[in-house]
Amino acid sequence: MADPSTYRPDPGSIPVGPGVYRFRDDAGTVLYVGKAKNLRNRLNSYFADLAGLHERTRRMVTTAARVEWTVVNTEVEALQLEYAWIKEFDPRFNVKYRDDKSYPWLAVTWSEDFPRVFVGRGAKRKGTRYFGPYSHAWAIRETVDLLLRVFPMRSCSSGTFRNAQASGRPCLLGYIDKCSAPCVGRISEEDHRAIVADFCQFMGGQSTSMMRRLERKMLEASESEEYELAARIRDDLGALRKATEANAIVLGDGTDADVVGLAEDPLEVSVRIFHVRGGRVRGERGWVADRVDDAETGDLVETFLQQLYHDEIREGAGEAIPREILVPALPPSHEAIEEVLSGRRGARVRVRVPQRGDKRTLMDTVARNAEEALVRHKTKRASDLTTRNRALEEIAEAIGLAEAPLRIECFDISNLQGTEVVGSMVVFEDGLPRKSEYRRFVVRGVEGQNDVASMHEVITRRFRRFLDDRAVIASSDTGSLVDPTTGKALKFAYAPALVVVDGGPPQVAAAAAALEELGITGVALCGLAKRLEEVWLPGDDWPVILPRTSEGLYLLQRIRDEAHRFAITHHRGRRSRTMVESLLDDVPGLGEVRRKTLLKHFGSLRKLRAAEVSDIAALPGFGVRTAEAVKAALSDAPVAPAINVTTGEVLDGAE
C-alpha cells in the first residue's frame, strides 16, 4: 500500500484552470480518470486525511504511484477528453454501468439500393436508420410482421435477395403480399424507397396523418364501388391501429425525450431510461453499477449520460440524441453536456429536471422501474447458492472465524428524538432471511436518545432469554424446544454464530459488554458503520475494510438494511398507535375498550383519518354521535410529520 504523500505534487505546481487528470500505479496502468473545473482544488482533495476519504477513494490513492494532468481551455473540452480516456484506458476505479441485457433495435438499411428492415442488436452502422431500442425482440418482430402488410418492403437478407434475383422467383413473402418483390422487378427502386420512407415515417411517430390518408382512400374506394380495395385498406388500418396500441402516448406534446431514473443504495446504483419519441415510449433500457465512491446523484447522472451517448458523440451520429433529456438531478457539468450533445445533434439539446405535469409523472414511473430493477438484481444475487457461500466465507475470513457463520443475527435501534425507542432483531440463516425468527423490542429502561445504552439493553434481553430457554431445555427430559409449563415454543433457544450491530465502535462496545456480563462465549460480534461501510470488531482501533465488490460486504449490508427496515416499521406502528390514543383521550364516551377497537380495526392514524363517519359508527359499541366526536378530534389535531421508512428521517408535509 503506497503512501499518497510520497507522490503528492506540490500544490503550487497544479494549475487552477479546467483539465483532466489520471492516477497511475507502479506499472503505469491508469487507475482513475477524472475532470475538474479547477485542477488544484480537485487534486488537493485526494491528498487530505485518509480517514475522511470514501473507502474506494482511499484504496485508489493508496494503490496509485503518481498522478498526472492535462490542461484544456474549457469544461466542454475536459468533458470530451475525460470520456475519451475512460474508453481508452478502462480504469477500474471509474463507474461502469453494466447494461442488464442486450436490447434489440429496429433497423432500416437506408444506404442500400433496395433498403430492408430487420431486428438486430449490437453496435450501430453508418447508413442505417435505427428505431428503438425495444424491450423485447419478439414484440417488435410481431409489429414488423403487421406493418409489412401495409408497407410491403424488403425484409430478406442479402443472400436471399441475390438468390431470388438469379432464379427470377420471389420468396414466400412476395407471394403473400408482405413484400413488393423488388428482387424480380415487380416494383421500381424509386417506388420501393417511397414505401420504405412511409414505413420510417410511421415508426418515427407520424402515424396520425398516415392513418387519416388511408381512411380517405378507403372512403374514395368505397364511393367508387371498389370494395375489394376498400376492404384491403380497412384491414391495413386495423393492422396500423394494432401496431400503435402497444405504444400509448405518454407525452401529449409529441416530445422526443430520454427520461432517466435512478435508484441508489450504498453499494450499487440502478439506472432506467425510457426512450420517448413522438410522445410515445419506444423502448426502455436498464443498467446496474457498483458504487465506487460517495458521489452525489448529479455526479452519477453525469457519468451515465457520458456513457449512454458516447457512440453518438464519438461518431457524430446525432439522430439518436433527443432534444430533451429528463434527469432526477442536474449533473455538475450539465451546461457542457448540453453544448456537446447539441453540437452532435445539430440542434438544441436540454438536460433538465421536470418539476410538474406529465413529464414529472413519467419521471416518477421510470424511477419506480429503476427501484424494482435494483430489487430484482439484489434478489437474483442473493438467491444464488454459490454466491451466498462465497459471501459467508468472506465474512468468516474477514473477522477471523474458523467456519462460515450459518446463523447471523443483526440488531438495530430506532427512535424519534428519544421517544418511542424500539429495537429490532433479524435473522439470516445460510445467507437468507428467516422472517419467522425476527423479533421486536420496546426499550423502556433508557431515557432520551441514547442508541448505545439502547443497544446494550436489547442485546442483554435477547441473550438473557437465550440463557433462560437453554436452562428450560436442560431441565427437560426430552430436550424439547417447547416449554413444558406453558406449552409455548422457546423462541430464543438458538445461539447465533455471528451478531451484527448497526453502528461503529460505541455500539460494538455496548454489545460486547452485554455479552460479557451474561457470560456468553462462542458468539462472534461485529458492527457495520453506515457512512463508509466499515466492519468494526470489539476492541480494535481500526476497522476491517472489505472490498466494495465483496459478496461478504453485500450480505452484511443487506442484513443491516433489513434490520433497519424492520425497526422503522415497528417504530412507525407504535408512534401511530400512541398518537391515536393521545388524540382520543378527551373524546367523551370513548374508553379504553373502544380505543382498542379503533386501533385494531383501522391499524393506523392515516387510515383512521381517511375513514368516514359511517365507517366508524359501524364498529361494535359505536354510534353516529361518538363517530362524529372521533372525527372532530382528529380534524382539530395537527397533522404529524411523516417518517421516511428507509432512513427514519422526519419528512416535510402531511402524514
C-alpha positions, -999 to +999 in steps of 0.1 A: +000+000+000+015+033-012+016+064+009-001+092-011+023+118+004+052+102-015+038+112-048+017+142-039+026+171-063+035+205-049+001+223-045+016+254-062+026+234-092-010+223-100-028+247-124-061+263-113-079+260-147-100+232-162-084+199-171-084+161-169-062+140-145-051+104-143-039+083-114-015+055-124+001+026-104+037+015-104+033-004-137+018+027-154-017+013-155-044+041-154-065+035-122-088+065-124-097+094-148-114+125-137-121+161-148-122+193-129-131+230-134-102+237-110-075+211-111-057+224-080-088+222-058-098+188-070-064+171-068-057+185-034-089+169-021-074+135-028-045+141-006-065+151+025-067+129+057-072+093+045-097+087+073-120+113+057-120+097+023-145+073+009-133+037+012-129+031-025-112+065-030-088+057-002-080+024-019-074+042-052-050+068-038-031+042-018-028+019-049-016+047-072+020+057-075+017+090-094-008+115-108-007+135-140-029+160-156-037+178-189-049+214-190-076+223-215-093+255-224-129+249-215-151+225-194-166+211-226-131+200-238-125+185-204-157+165-206-149+151-240-113+143-231-123+126-199-146+102-215-122+095-244-096+085-218-121+064-199-129+045-230-093+041-240-078+031-206-109+014-189-098+024-154-110+001-127-119+028-102-143+046-126-181+038-125-191+014-152-228+009-159-234-027-170-264-030-193-287-056-179-293-072-213-287-066-250-317-046-263-329-050-299-331-022-325-354-020-355-330-011-384-336+001-420-306-001-443-313+032-460-280+033-478-288+002-499-304+004-533-334-016-520-335-009-482-345-037-460-359-038-425-346-062-398-344-065-360-309-065-347-287-059-317-252-045-311-234-015-324-249+008-350-237+011-385-235+041-407-261+045-435-287+026-414-317+042-397-325+029-362-357+029-341-359+019-305-343+002-286-372-020-276-377-042-245-385-074-263-373-087-297-405-108-301-427-078-297-410-057-323-409-087-347-447-091-343-451-053-351-429-056-382-449-086-394-481-065-391-466-035-408-453-054-438-489-059-448-492-021-451-457-014-461-446-043-483-408-035-482-379-059-484-371-078-452-349-106-465-311-110-462-287-101-489-281-137-498-318-145-501-323-113-523-295-123-547-308-159-550-343-146-559-327-123-585-308-152-600-338-175-601-364-149-611-388-162-584-396-142-552-396-157-518-427-166-498-433-131-486-436-119-522-464-144-528-484-135-497-481-097-504-458-089-475-431-079-499-433-059-531-407-082-546-381-057-559-358-087-564-378-098-595-387-063-608-423-061-596-415-026-583-390+001-592-363+013-569-379+047-565-413+032-557-398+008-532-379+036-515-412+055-512-427+026-493-396+025-470-399+062-464-436+058-454-425+029-430-398+051-414-423+080-411-448+057-393-421+043-370-409+078-363-442+086-347-460+103-375-488+078-377-519+101-374-515+118-408-508+085-425-539+068-410-561+097-420-548+095-455-556+058-456-591+065-443-597+090-471-585+064-497-608+038-481-638+061-484-629+071-520-626+034-530-660+027-513-677+055-532-661+043-564-675+008-556-640-006-555-650-027-525-621-051-526-596-022-524-616-006-497-616-039-477-579-042-481-573-006-469-596-013-440-575-043-430-544-022-434-558+004-410-566-023-385-530-035-387-517+000-381-540+006-351-529-027-336-493-018-341-498+016-324-517+002-294-486-011-278-471+024-277-495+045-258-489+083-258-473+094-225-464+130-235-492+148-253-470+174-269-452+148-290-419+154-273-387+135-282-370+128-248-349+103-229-362+100-193-337+088-168-345+074-133-321+063-106-323+040-075-293+041-052-280+023-021-246+025-005-232-003-027-250-001-061-269+021-083-297+011-108-305+033-138-335+030-160-342+050-192-373+054-213-368+064-249-398+086-258-402+096-294-432+115-308-447+114-273-446+076-272-424+052-252-405+034-280-382+014-257-366+012-223-332+000-210-316-006-177-281-007-161-267-016-127-233-003-115-212-007-083-208+025-063-172+035-065-174+064-041-198+086-022-207+106-054-239+126-054-269+118-076-259+145-101-224+130-105-239+096-111-262+111-138-233+128-155-213+096-157-243+078-171-250+104-197-214+103-209-215+065-213-251+065-228-243+089-256-207+080-261-212+064-295-232+093-308-206+118-295-177+098-310-192+091-344-212+123-348-244+103-352-268+129-337-301+112-348-302+091-316-299+122-293-333+136-284-340+173-279-347+168-242-330+146-215-350+145-183-330+135-152-336+133-114-308+157-106-287+181-128-252+170-135-225+194-123-214+199-159-249+200-174-241+231-195-211+214-210-230+182-217-258+202-234-232+220-256-215+187-266-248+170-274-263+200-292-232+201-314-236+165-324-274+166-329-272+199-348-300+214-327-305+225-291-304+197-265-316+204-230-308+185-198-333+193-171-352+181-141-390+181-146-409+197-117-446+190-125-470+177-151-468+147-174-431+147-175-427+146-138-452+118-136-433+099-162-400+105-144-416+090-112-426+060-132-391+055-145-377+059-110-400+031-098-388+009-126-352+015-115-361+006-079-378-026-090-348-035-112-324-029-082-346-052-061-346-079-088-309-076-092-303-080-054-328-108-052-312-127-080-278-121-065-289-133-030-307-164-043-276-179-059-262-206-036-226-203-048-227-165-042-241-169-007-215-195+002-188-172-011-202-143+009-203-163+042-167-175+036-155-139+030-172-128+062-156-156+082-122-148+068-125-110+074-135-113+111-113-144+118-140-171+122-130-208+120-160-216+098-187-197+079-214-181+102-246-200+091-268-181+115-264-143+117-285-120+139-285-083+133-298-056+158-308-020+151-323+008+172-349+033+160-364+063+178-378+098+171-359+124+192-356+100+220-392+089+221-408+055+213-374+038+213-376+003+197-351-023+187-352-050+161-336-084+156-335-100+122-321-135+115-304-148+083-296-185+080-274-197+052-275-162+038-313-160+035-338-142+058-357-163+083-386-140+090-403-163+115-373-157+138-375-119+136-381-102+170-390-067+182-381-050+214-396-020+231-368-002+250-381+012+283-350+013+305-332+041+286-340+078+288-335+101+259-318+094+226-291+070+236-285+044+210-255+029+228-275+022+260-305+010+240-283-015+221-269-027+255-304-033+267-316-051+236-286-074+234-289-081+272-326-090+269-321-112+238-293-133+254-309-134+288-338-151+271-313-174+254-299-185+288-334-190+302-345-211+273-314-232+274-320-238+311-355-250+304-341-274+277-315-287+302-341-294+328-364-312+303-361-350+300-368-348+262-347-318+254-377-304+235-377-268+223-412-264+238-417-250+274-433-279+293-451-255+316-467-231+291-466-253+260-451-224+240-421-226+217-387-215+231-381-187+206-346-177+218-331-211+223-307-209+193-274-191+196-262-172+165-227-178+151-224-140+145-241-110+160-240-078+138-250-044+152-258-014+132-231+011+142-195+017+149-172+012+179-196+026+206-224+002+196-200-027+193-185-020+227-220-019+242-230-052+227-197-068+238-202-056+274-237-071+274-224-104+262-196-104+288-219-095+316-241-125+308-211-148+304-219-155+267-190-170+248-186-186+214-206-159+197-187-136+172-196-099+172-191-071+147-206-038+137-213-023+103-209+015+102-232+032+076-210+061+063-181+041+049-194+006+053-166-003+077-167-035+098-157-029+134-146-057+158-147-054+196-115-037+210-100-030+176-087+006+169-090+002+131-119-012+111-119-042+087-122-029+052-140-053+028-137-045-010-168-028-024-173-057-048-171-082-019-201-105-017-194-106+021-199-069+024-230-071+002-245-097+025-237-077+057-252-046+041-284-065+032-288-078+067-282-044+082-307-027+059-333-054+067-328-048+104-332-011+098-364-016+078-378-039+105-370-014+133-385+016+114-417-004+106-421-012+143-414+024+153-439+038+129-466+014+141-461+023+178-459+060+170-492+059+151-510+039+179-496+063+206-508+093+186-543+079+181-546+072+219-534+107+228-558+124+203-588+104+215-582+108+253-606+137+255-634+123+233-665+119+256-677+083+260-646+068+244-630+045+269-600+021+266-621-007+251-634+015+223-599+030+216-585-005+212-614-014+188-605+016+167-568+007+167-575-029+159-599-021+130-581+008+113-545+000+123-530+034+118-537+071+122-536+076+085-564+051+078-585+064+107-582+100+094-594+088+060-624+069+074-659+082+070-682+088+100-704+059+088-673+035+088-666+044+124-702+043+135-705+007+121-680-006+147-694-025+177-702-001+206-701+030+184-729+053+173-731+082+150-726+107+178-694+090+190-681+086+155-687+123+148-668+132+180-638+110+169-637+127+135-639+161+151-610+153+175-589+141+145-598+171+124-588+196+151-555+179+158-523+190+138-510+166+112-479+148+123-448+147+102-442+117+080-413+093+086-390+080+058-393+042+061-358+038+047-338+064+067-360+071+096-358+109+089-387+132+095-401+145+062-418+177+055-455+178+048-485+159+059-485+124+071 
